[in-house]
Every structure is written in C-alpha cells, then in structure tokens.
Amino acid sequence: MTDDVAIEVRHDELDDLRDRLLRTRWSPDWPSTGWAAGTEQTELRRLTAYWADGFDWHAQQQAINDLPWAVAMIDAIPVRYLRFDAERTGAVPLILTNGWPSTALELVELARRLAAPSRYGGDAADSFTVIVPALPGFPFSPQRATHEEQTHELWHRLMHDELGFERYGAHGGDLGAGITSRLAQAHPESVIGIHLLAVAAPTDVDDAALSARERAYVDEVKAWVAAEGGYQHEQQTRPLSLAPALSDSPTGLLAWIIEKYRAWSDSGGDLSSRFSDDFLLTQASLYWFTNSISTSFRPYWEFAAGLTTRVVRVDVPTAVAVFPRDLTRPPREWAERTYNVVRYTELPQGGHFAPHEEPDLLAADLHEFFHSLR
C-alpha cells in the first residue's frame, strides 16, 4: 500500500497468493482431533481451496475502497482512518479501536449504527461522529517508527490536533481496550468517557481483599491462559520466530487466524454461524497483502518488554460491557479497582468480536452510556 487512501492489489500479487495456496505443503494428518489440537484441518483445506478458486477479492477490495477513508500524517506516519459523520450537528465525536486479529473493518457495522441510528430504528439525536483508525502495523496503516511511540498518543493527536475535537469519547476491545484506557489516563481533559470490552488488571492488589467473584475471575483467567494462551505467550516472547512462517505461507496465516475466530466468538463451535467465508478470507487477505502479521505482533512483545505505558488509574467515567463468550468476564468490583466505573452491563449473547457479532447490542449500550454523560 502507498500513502493513498485506496488499496489496490496488483494482478501479480493475486497470482502469487493463488500459487502459494495451491502449492501448500500440508502437514501429515493426525488421528481425528477436531479443533482440540488447533485448527481443524478439513475446515482449513476447504477454506484454502475457496481462497484459491472462488473467493472474489476484487469485490471485497471495491467494498473496502467505497468506505469513507481518510489519512492523517502524524510524525511522517500515515494513519488511515474511517470517518462516519453524524446525522445531526453537534454530535459527540467517538473513536473506536479494534484488537487482534481484527482489522478496522470489523468496526464498520457498529460505526454505521452509531453515526446514523435512525437507519436502524434509533433516534438521530443519539448519533456520533465516529472515527475508526487503523492500528499501526495492522492492515491499512504502517507500523510505528520506534518501540517508544505510543498508539494512544497518536490517537489523541488524530482526534484533537488533526480533526479538531476538543472533547471526545472512546471505545475499545482487546488491544483496543488497553489503548483506550491509556488514552483516558493520559488525557482526561479531552476524553469525555470510555466504553470498554476488557479492563486492565490492577497494578497492586491484595489477594486477601478480593471478593468471591474476583477470586473466581482470577481463577478463570488462569484457566484461560493455560488452555488458550499459547498464541499470546508466543507473540509476547518470540514473535519474530513465528512471523516468517506466517508471512511466507498464506495457509499458515489463515490457520493462525481462524482458530481464534472460532474459539473466541459466540459460535458454539461452528465457525460459519458467526462468520462467512468471505469475511474470514477478507481479513486474512488484508493481513497477507499488507504483510502485516509480523507487525501486528508488536503490541504483545512491547507490552511484555515493559515498553508500553501501564494503566494505573482511569478517572474519567467508564462503562464496561461484558459479553458471555468473550475471553474473560471481569466482575464490576475488579474493574472498579482501576477505573471510575459508572456503568456495567452483562450482555445476553456475543463474544470477543462483539462489534461484528452483535453490533446492535453494542451500539445500544454505547448510546445509553454516552447519553447519560450528556
């Protein structure tokens, strides 16, 4: 990609992808394990075959380019972002941030519901001007120049300095929740409130002072890390040992990504119940064509290496939305140890990819939270 807003994948890049997919060197089959040992091979072979023959990248590329993209140059770094203008004047500006292995595209349906609620049965008075920046090093935006730069500071400069919003709100999940938390901690004078799908752990807590719900939550997190956290450990400790394989093999890249979409969503074990083949392959294609899987690992390594600002205390009004199939479900009292929690909502369905899985539920919770702040 260039500094232009539009993306354009060349024919030779498409030919190279197809050739690599068709020449996949498949690992030997194991006795049937389903998804227990990782990505289920029959499903992976099916998706790989469709990616090579049948998937219409040109249609997806056109749909992506039809979105309201813009670019801001911040310290010579082009930060691409989507801007959905509110259907009324004087609306609250709101910045949305995704996590991994997502892209900015996963926030599009949520952004549309927030910017134009009347089109979805809501009230135009509740609309926001929504900004969806592409994370540095993820598809659409190049990586930050140094490890010391902080994404939340890029976001503040985008919202405040480039777009001229004196006051704005913010929402994030996964890595985006951490960025949103650091943004509020660093700039409480500008951030009206934040809405989170995950919370930072308190920096100092006495285990003896934990409530029963908090102790259960801590145990739940430990169990999740033991069962599901292998990817995180690898991306925090040896990302550059993993990255060449995923940058060289589109099938390997696809296997690494789709296992997360199935395991972390409210899919009931059926990947297709929440995500179409075209959606999954568009996400994988974006990581492939931008060669960004390696740079998308950087936030994990930087955090583990102590290069990322820690969240200590967030005093701006905070809402926490908990989806039942998300990675973890922090109780309110745990969140209150770090945040000024004024709203806590347990949603009836949905998982880690809530903006895509349940955009209506998430938009409603965001509307109610920010309406209360007005």
C-alpha positions in Angstrom: 0.0 0.0 0.0 1.0 3.6 -0.6 0.2 6.8 1.2 -3.0 7.0 -0.9 -6.3 6.1 0.8 -7.4 3.5 -1.7 -6.0 0.0 -1.7 -5.1 -1.7 -5.0 -3.7 -5.3 -5.1 -1.8 -6.0 -8.3 -2.6 -9.0 -10.5 0.9 -10.5 -9.9 0.2 -10.3 -6.1 -3.1 -12.2 -6.6 -1.3 -14.7 -8.8 1.4 -15.2 -6.2 -1.2 -15.8 -3.5 -3.1 -18.3 -5.6 0.1 -20.2 -6.5 1.1 -20.4 -2.8 -2.3 -21.6 -1.8 -2.3 -24.3 -4.5 1.2 -25.4 -3.5 0.5 -25.6 0.2 2.7 -28.3 1.8 0.2 -29.9 4.1 1.3 -31.3 7.4 0.6 -35.0 7.9 -2.9 -35.8 9.2 -3.3 -36.8 12.8 -5.9 -39.2 14.1 -9.1 -37.1 14.3 -8.9 -34.4 17.0 -11.4 -31.9 15.6 -10.4 -28.5 16.9 -8.9 -29.8 20.2 -5.2 -29.5 19.0 -5.7 -26.4 17.0 -7.2 -25.5 13.6 -9.3 -28.4 12.2 -7.6 -29.5 9.0 -10.7 -30.3 6.9 -12.1 -26.9 7.5 -8.7 -25.3 6.8 -8.4 -27.2 3.5 -11.9 -26.2 2.5 -11.2 -22.5 3.1 -7.8 -22.7 1.4 -9.4 -24.2 -1.7 -12.1 -21.4 -1.8 -9.4 -18.7 -1.2 -7.5 -20.1 -4.3 -10.5 -20.6 -6.5 -13.8 -18.8 -5.9 -13.1 -16.0 -3.4 -13.7 -12.7 -5.2 -11.0 -10.3 -3.8 -11.9 -7.6 -6.3 -15.4 -7.3 -5.0 -14.1 -7.1 -1.4 -11.5 -4.5 -2.4 -14.2 -2.4 -4.1 -16.4 -2.5 -1.0 -13.4 -1.5 1.2 -12.5 1.4 -1.1 -16.1 2.6 -1.1 -15.8 3.2 2.7 -15.2 6.8 4.0 -11.4 6.6 4.3 -9.1 9.4 5.1 -5.4 9.7 6.0 -3.6 11.9 8.5 0.2 12.3 8.5 1.4 12.2 12.1 5.1 12.4 12.6 5.5 11.3 9.0 3.4 8.2 9.7 0.3 7.9 7.5 -2.6 7.0 9.9 -5.5 5.8 7.8 -9.0 6.1 9.4 -12.6 5.8 8.6 -14.9 8.8 9.3 -18.6 8.3 9.7 -20.3 11.7 10.1 -23.2 12.0 12.5 -26.7 12.6 11.1 -27.0 15.7 13.3 -24.8 18.7 14.1 -23.0 19.0 17.4 -22.7 15.2 17.9 -20.2 13.8 20.3 -17.0 12.6 18.5 -16.2 9.0 19.2 -13.1 7.0 18.4 -13.3 3.2 18.1 -10.3 0.8 18.4 -10.2 -2.9 17.5 -7.9 -5.6 18.8 -6.1 -8.6 17.3 -6.5 -10.4 15.0 -9.2 -8.0 13.9 -9.0 -5.0 11.5 -10.7 -1.7 11.3 -13.3 -3.3 9.0 -14.8 -5.2 12.0 -16.0 -1.9 13.4 -17.8 -0.7 10.3 -21.3 -2.0 11.1 -21.0 -0.7 14.7 -19.8 2.7 13.4 -22.8 2.9 11.0 -25.2 2.3 13.8 -23.6 4.9 16.0 -23.4 7.6 13.3 -26.8 7.0 11.8 -29.0 5.4 14.4 -32.3 6.4 12.7 -31.5 4.0 9.9 -31.5 1.2 12.5 -34.6 2.1 14.4 -32.9 4.6 16.8 -33.0 8.3 17.4 -31.0 10.7 15.2 -30.4 12.8 18.4 -28.2 10.0 19.7 -25.8 10.0 16.7 -22.0 10.3 17.0 -19.3 11.4 14.6 -17.3 8.2 14.5 -13.6 7.8 13.8 -12.2 4.3 13.2 -8.4 4.5 12.9 -6.4 1.5 11.6 -3.9 0.4 14.2 -0.3 1.0 13.3 1.3 -2.2 11.9 -2.1 -3.7 11.2 -3.8 -3.7 7.8 -4.2 -0.2 6.3 -1.6 1.7 8.5 2.2 1.2 8.6 3.9 0.4 11.9 5.2 3.0 14.3 8.7 4.1 13.7 10.1 3.2 17.1 9.1 1.0 20.1 8.8 4.0 22.3 6.0 5.6 20.4 2.6 5.0 22.0 -0.5 4.4 19.9 -2.8 6.2 22.4 -0.8 9.4 21.8 -1.2 9.0 18.0 -5.0 8.7 18.7 -5.1 11.9 20.7 -3.2 13.8 18.1 -5.5 12.5 15.5 -8.7 13.4 17.4 -7.5 16.7 19.0 -4.8 18.1 16.8 -5.7 16.8 13.3 -9.5 16.7 13.5 -10.0 19.5 16.0 -12.2 17.7 18.6 -11.6 19.4 21.9 -13.6 16.7 23.7 -14.4 13.2 22.6 -15.3 9.7 23.7 -13.6 6.4 23.1 -14.4 2.7 22.9 -12.2 -0.4 22.6 -11.9 -4.1 23.0 -8.9 -6.4 23.4 -5.8 -4.4 22.5 -8.1 -1.5 21.7 -9.3 -1.6 25.3 -5.8 -1.0 26.6 -5.2 1.8 24.1 -8.5 3.4 25.1 -7.6 3.1 28.8 -4.2 4.7 28.3 -5.8 7.4 26.2 -8.2 8.3 29.0 -5.5 8.1 31.7 -3.2 10.4 29.7 -5.8 13.0 28.5 -8.7 13.2 31.0 -9.1 16.8 29.9 -10.2 15.7 26.5 -11.8 12.3 26.9 -15.4 12.6 28.0 -15.7 8.9 28.9 -14.6 5.4 27.7 -16.5 2.3 26.9 -14.6 -1.0 27.3 -15.0 -4.7 26.4 -11.9 -5.6 28.6 -10.2 -3.9 31.5 -6.6 -3.6 32.7 -5.7 -5.6 35.8 -5.0 -3.5 38.9 -1.3 -2.9 39.4 -1.3 -3.7 43.1 -3.9 -5.8 44.8 -4.0 -7.8 48.0 -5.4 -11.3 47.2 -6.9 -11.5 50.7 -9.0 -8.5 49.9 -10.6 -10.0 46.7 -14.3 -10.7 46.7 -15.6 -14.2 45.9 -16.5 -13.0 42.4 -13.0 -11.6 41.9 -11.3 -14.7 43.1 -13.4 -16.8 40.7 -12.5 -14.3 37.9 -8.7 -14.6 38.7 -9.0 -18.4 38.6 -11.0 -18.2 35.3 -8.2 -16.1 33.8 -5.5 -18.5 34.9 -7.5 -21.4 33.4 -8.0 -19.5 30.1 -4.3 -18.7 29.9 -3.4 -22.3 30.4 -5.9 -23.6 27.8 -5.9 -20.8 25.2 -3.0 -18.5 25.9 -0.3 -20.2 23.8 -0.6 -17.7 21.0 -0.2 -14.8 23.5 2.9 -16.3 25.0 4.5 -16.8 21.6 3.6 -13.3 20.4 5.0 -11.8 23.6 8.2 -13.8 23.8 9.3 -15.0 20.3 7.2 -13.2 17.7 10.0 -12.9 15.2 10.5 -16.7 15.2 6.8 -17.2 14.3 6.4 -14.3 11.9 8.4 -15.6 8.9 6.3 -18.7 8.6 3.0 -16.8 8.7 4.4 -14.2 6.3 5.5 -16.9 3.8 2.5 -19.2 4.0 -1.0 -17.9 3.4 -2.4 -21.2 4.6 -0.4 -21.0 7.8 -1.6 -17.4 8.3 -5.2 -18.5 7.8 -4.9 -21.3 10.3 -3.5 -19.0 12.9 -6.3 -16.5 12.5 -9.4 -18.6 12.0 -8.8 -20.7 15.1 -9.1 -17.5 17.1 -12.4 -16.5 15.4 -13.9 -19.9 16.3 -12.6 -20.2 19.8 -13.3 -16.6 21.0 -16.7 -16.0 19.4 -20.2 -17.0 20.5 -20.1 -19.6 17.7 -20.9 -22.7 19.7 -18.0 -24.4 17.9 -19.5 -23.7 14.4 -17.3 -21.0 12.8 -19.8 -20.4 10.0 -22.6 -19.5 12.5 -20.9 -16.1 13.1 -18.5 -15.5 10.2 -19.0 -16.0 6.5 -16.2 -17.5 4.4 -15.8 -14.1 2.6 -15.5 -12.3 5.9 -12.7 -14.6 7.2 -10.9 -14.6 3.9 -11.1 -10.8 3.5 -9.4 -10.5 7.0 -6.7 -13.0 6.0 -6.2 -11.3 2.6 -5.7 -7.9 4.3 -3.0 -9.3 6.6 -1.5 -11.1 3.6 -1.4 -8.4 1.0 -0.2 -5.8 3.5 2.3 -8.3 5.0 1.3 -7.1 8.5 1.0 -10.2 10.6 4.5 -9.7 11.9 4.0 -6.0 12.8 0.6 -6.8 14.4 2.5 -8.9 17.0 4.4 -5.8 18.2 1.9 -4.7 20.8 2.3 -8.1 22.5 6.0 -8.0 22.6 6.3 -4.4 23.6 3.9 -4.8 26.5 5.8 -7.8 27.8 9.1 -6.0 27.4 7.8 -3.1 29.5 7.8 -0.6 26.6 4.0 0.1 26.8 2.6 2.6 29.3 0.8 0.8 32.1 -2.7 1.6 33.1 -2.6 2.7 36.7 -5.8 4.7 37.3 -8.5 6.0 34.9 -10.7 8.6 36.5 -12.9 9.5 33.5 -16.4 7.9 33.5 -16.1 4.3 32.3 -18.5 1.8 31.0 -17.7 -1.9 30.9 -19.7 -4.2 28.6 -19.3 -7.9 29.3 -20.2 -10.4 26.6 -20.8 -14.0 27.7 -18.4 -15.7 25.3 -15.6 -13.2 25.5 -12.1 -14.3 26.6 -12.7 -13.3 30.2 -15.6 -11.6 32.1 -14.3 -9.3 34.8 -16.7 -8.5 37.6 -17.6 -4.9 38.3 -15.6 -4.7 41.6 -12.5 -5.9 39.8 -12.9 -3.1 37.1 -13.5 -0.5 39.9 -10.1 -1.1 41.3 -8.6 0.7 38.3 -11.5 2.6 36.7 -14.2 5.1 37.6 -17.0 2.6 36.6 -20.3 4.3 36.2 -22.0 1.7 34.0 -21.6 -2.1 34.0 -23.6 -4.3 31.6 -23.7 -8.0 31.1 -25.0 -8.7 27.6 -27.1 -11.8 26.8 -25.0 -13.1 23.8 -21.9 -12.4 21.8 -18.2 -13.0 22.2 -14.8 -11.4 21.6 -15.7 -10.0 18.2 -18.8 -8.2 19.5 -18.7 -5.3 17.0 -19.1 -7.9 14.3 -21.2 -10.5 16.2 -23.6 -8.2 18.0 -23.4 -4.6 16.6 -27.0 -3.8 17.7 -26.4 -4.8 21.3 -23.1 -3.0 21.5 -24.4 0.2 19.8 -27.3 0.3 22.2 -25.0 0.1 25.2 -22.8 2.8 23.8 -25.7 5.1 23.1 -27.1 4.6 26.7 -23.7 5.3 28.3 -22.8 8.4 26.4 -26.4 9.7 26.6 -26.1 9.5 30.4 -22.9 11.7 30.2 -24.6 14.4 28.2 
